[in-house]
């Protein structure tokens, strides 16, 4: 049985539970509650493409996976472009709107071992087949969000997705706020 870990920021409360669903996946459930009278937008609707009709192809189980020697962080957030890489613009996930004192929750199923991934992970940064190393790291979760005024909300675009409607606002990683929780599991397999 998994117990939720709760973390509170100035604007919201994040509650996260992780459970090894099988040897091949981890089920991660998060709930975020807006503790303010303001509107929050969550950077949680990762998309892979935009079809000919302008519909964002949202993939609910897609997440950033960033590993260090101390831990592995699964996140739904805007990630910085690596210093050695140039891009036309940042990849920004679509957004979920969270009204004052509202709650949003989502359950993800993520394959194990976790494989490091961000939208900027270039093929030359991926280990050649057979050279990967399996490591155990504590599991953490982070969620990126924005706090917006009614005036700013008016310029955030609602977009069609392959799921329910979402919103889009291109932003820089430093413009988001992060809330995180962990360790959710004392160790999980990650491919390095």
Buried (B, 14 or more C-beta within 10 A) or exposed (E): EBEBBEBEBEBBBBBBBBBBEEEEBBBBBBBBBBBEEBBBBBBBBBBEEEEEEEBBEBBBEBBBBBBEEEBBBBBBBBBEBEEEEEEEEBBBBBBBBBEEEEEBEBEBEBEBBBBBBBBBBEEEEBEEEEEBEEBEBBBBBBBBBBBBEEEEBEEBEEBBBBBEEBBBBEBEBEEBBBBBBBBBBEEBBBBB
